């Protein structure tokens, strides 16, 4: 190897090291202070800010209805329903439900194989793609990390940041606090954030008084309350998911 080539490799190495160190410094400076959430409720979230920007871009007045309530003021029916619908192993996992990830992988493989067959692909030489890891693989802790701090973009970088944030949420907060924050910030319709606002909007009652069926209904629309699981647009789909959640509610453990 001549001197010129060695010099190129040397400069390339230093450039890559510089980029890596710059990224580490950037992450350190911009990384959220998760520990403050032990005592301090978040004033806003990445999801809420994104919805505000979307409304402004459409020329509309942004809507935000939200009223914070402590976990003790939220019906245990609602707590059970959200765990049954979103994260049945919430109490026992460390932020990542590996069984759910495995199920999501297997489901993605089946869906991809089905699509390949329908499209007439030669499956003998077909390589299954990476799964999209739909909502079934995301724990409440992961969903909260994304909701609070991240954009909706789909990339390995964002998933990596989500994993780190999930780790620190689980390390710094109790399970009860994670569930409390989650129930108070997630979206339940156009401009409706948190379980208290959702309970008042859909049932004209406080979240403390939700029945099993009402709680299962609210849990059923969590994945996408504006379109796919909008009860006005897709009532049958919501009703089916509500029934599934009702069956699972007695079997989940509360933190």
Secondary structure, DSSP 8 states (H G I E B T S, - for coil): --HHHHHHHHHHHHHHHHHHHHHHHHHHHHS--GGGGGT---S--HHHHHHHHHHHHTT-----EE----GGGS-HHHHHHHHHHH-TTTTTSSS--HHHHHHHHHHHHHHHHHHHHHTT--GGG---------GGG--HHHHHHHHHH--S---HHHHHHHHHHHHHHHHHS-HHHHHHHHHHHSB-STTEESHHHHHHHHHSS-GGG--HHHHHHHHHTGGGTTTTT-TTT-HHHHHHHHHHHHHHHTT----
